[in-house]
Amino acid sequence: MTDRPLSDAVAAGWEIVSYSATDYSGETYQHNVLLRRQGQHRILNIRKKMLGEGLVVTELEV
């Protein structure tokens, strides 16, 4: 996965349906995006790594 997972998903034809952000311990935000494409739904969970640089991205099929 690249460092622009949401842009990549939209470029691949996924539509953003909903978005939310959660504050973890006052330092790290977790961004949750509900995506839709051709009747399929997916939740994209994005947060910064705790140590080092980069992102941790999790995709959940709904």
ZIGIKA-V247199 format. One record per helix or strand of 2 or more residues. SS is the DSSP state (H for helix, E for strand). FROM is the first residue (numbers start at 1). TO is the last residue. Records with the same first field share a line. If there is no record, write none. Layout:
BEGIN
SS=FROM-TO + FROM-TO
END
This chain:
BEGIN
H=5-11
E=15-24 + 28-37 + 40-48 + 55-61
END
